Amino acid sequence: MWFSDETLEAYDTGIVPAVSDARFKPIRIDQKEHNNEIPDEIMAEIRNSEFMVADFTGQRAGVYYEAGFAMGLGRDMIWCCRKDEIGRLHFDTNHKNHIAWTTPEDLRERLYRRIRATILAKG
């Protein structure tokens, strides 16, 4: 996701509790202590992940790149975007089933349900 003040609440109030409630550990690279190059650390964490939550709010090229990398590795993807930006999604991903959230609390509830239905249901 875009690392900005505009999306911080979505992460802290939406993504972190939803992922944690599903008994997974959320990782956002700008909040992880490490001494590596940031892109290398992102790729390592994606390789180690069971699934990835990609939020396209802000239309950041890095999110598209990292989501594609995760898909190439066969990782399950959960696609998200704030509802007012859904129409701006790139044509390569706009057909994906995005969680079109309106508030961080909405994101939390809907993301948790999506994790339960698509990740935890696999067993």
ZITA-V624581 format. One record per residue. N is the residue number from 1. RES is the residue in three letters. OMEGA is omega in radians with two decimals (* if undefined). D_FIRST is the distance of its C-alpha to the first C-alpha in whole Angstrom. Layout:
n->{N,N}
res->{RES,RES}
omega->{OMEGA,OMEGA}
d_first->{D_FIRST,D_FIRST}
//
This chain:
n->{1,2,3,4,5,6,7,8,9,10,11,12,13,14,15,16,17,18,19,20,21,22,23,24,25,26,27,28,29,30,31,32,33,34,35,36,37,38,39,40,41,42,43,44,45,46,47,48,49,50,51,52,53,54,55,56,57,58,59,60,61,62,63,64,65,66,67,68,69,70,71,72,73,74,75,76,77,78,79,80,81,82,83,84,85,86,87,88,89,90,91,92,93,94,95,96,97,98,99,100,101,102,103,104,105,106,107,108,109,110,111,112,113,114,115,116,117,118,119,120,121,122,123}
res->{MET,TRP,PHE,SER,ASP,GLU,THR,LEU,GLU,ALA,TYR,ASP,THR,GLY,ILE,VAL,PRO,ALA,VAL,SER,ASP,ALA,ARG,PHE,LYS,PRO,ILE,ARG,ILE,ASP,GLN,LYS,GLU,HIS,ASN,ASN,GLU,ILE,PRO,ASP,GLU,ILE,MET,ALA,GLU,ILE,ARG,ASN,SER,GLU,PHE,MET,VAL,ALA,ASP,PHE,THR,GLY,GLN,ARG,ALA,GLY,VAL,TYR,TYR,GLU,ALA,GLY,PHE,ALA,MET,GLY,LEU,GLY,ARG,ASP,MET,ILE,TRP,CYS,CYS,ARG,LYS,ASP,GLU,ILE,GLY,ARG,LEU,HIS,PHE,ASP,THR,ASN,HIS,LYS,ASN,HIS,ILE,ALA,TRP,THR,THR,PRO,GLU,ASP,LEU,ARG,GLU,ARG,LEU,TYR,ARG,ARG,ILE,ARG,ALA,THR,ILE,LEU,ALA,LYS,GLY}
omega->{3.10,3.11,-3.14,3.07,-3.12,-3.10,-3.10,-3.13,3.10,3.11,-3.05,-3.05,-3.10,-3.00,-3.08,-3.12,3.14,-3.14,3.14,3.11,3.10,3.09,3.01,-3.13,3.10,3.11,3.00,-2.90,3.14,3.10,-3.14,3.07,3.10,3.12,-3.05,2.99,-3.07,3.13,3.11,-3.14,3.08,-3.12,3.12,-3.14,3.08,3.11,-3.10,-3.03,3.02,3.09,-3.12,3.00,3.13,3.10,-3.03,3.07,-3.09,3.06,-3.11,-3.10,-3.13,3.13,3.09,-3.14,-3.10,3.08,3.09,3.10,3.13,3.10,3.12,3.09,-3.13,3.12,3.00,-3.12,2.95,-3.04,-3.13,3.01,3.07,-2.97,-3.11,3.13,-3.10,-3.13,-3.13,-3.12,3.12,-3.07,3.12,-3.11,-3.04,3.09,3.10,-3.12,-3.13,2.90,-3.14,-3.01,-3.13,3.12,3.07,3.13,3.06,3.09,-3.13,-3.09,-3.08,3.10,3.10,3.11,-3.13,3.10,3.13,-3.05,-3.01,-3.11,-3.11,-3.13,3.11,3.12,*}
d_first->{0,4,6,9,12,11,8,9,12,10,9,12,14,12,10,13,16,15,15,17,20,20,21,18,16,12,11,8,10,11,13,15,18,19,21,20,18,14,14,16,15,12,14,16,14,13,17,18,16,17,14,11,8,6,5,6,7,8,9,8,10,8,6,9,11,10,10,13,14,14,16,18,19,19,17,16,13,12,11,9,9,11,15,16,14,15,17,15,14,15,18,17,15,16,19,16,17,14,14,14,14,16,15,14,17,17,13,15,18,17,14,17,20,18,17,21,22,20,20,22,25,25,27}
//
